[in-house]
Amino acid sequence: MKWLIRIVVVLVVIIAAGLWFGWSQLGALVKFGIEKGTPPVVQTSVSVQHVKLSPFSGSGVIEGFEIGNPKGFTGPYAVRIGRTEVAVDTHSVSADKVVIQHIRITDPEINLEAGLGGTNLKHIADNAMNFVSQQTAPAGNAAPNAAAPPADGKPKKSVKLQVNELLITGAKLSASAAGVIPGADAKITLPEIRLTNLGTGAAGITPAELTALILRQLNTEAVKASASGALKNMLQGGAAKINTGGIKGLFGK
């Protein structure tokens, strides 16, 4: 009888050690997934310093998230997020759609660059939407410049998400138009961005769609800021020198 108890104890210890190792590597796996899965979507570099997730509470933190600039832009990065807090409904992880209670992005740094073809954020957001279109379009109908289709010609099945709250606070915007207005540069803090009930329908929202939505929202707020205050002063006269429809034409829609 004693030997049976010992075997059971050893098995429990082995299983517990395996679970602990798996849980301890969860953050590393998510980090790997972000760094490998996001670049094809945004068509530029993506890096993450650290990810910490709790499999019990569903809460976690992503630190040091950075999206590089697309081709044609000179800044070291487009978006840098020091800290993002997430809370996932753990009961939904094995379901058809993963429910994220909230995503809270704090004090992101946005390096907005304007070019004759629009801003770097708009380029990245468009890349993401092209990726989404390519993934969902029938073979032969992919959007121009989209990522290469799957080898079998079939759309890839993407993760379905529902985000109950997306909150972006304290976004620091650094805007420049060095390529068209030498020396133009200004800094401003964007107002709070809060979106709710994303992907509540049966189709949900994919990670690529969520990425594009966030970037487009940031770009929209940046365009609004460019029409008043410090950014307007920076660009006044400069937009007139290039016939692109004024400030909004310079920064894109």
Disulfide bonds with the S-S distance in Angstrom:
none
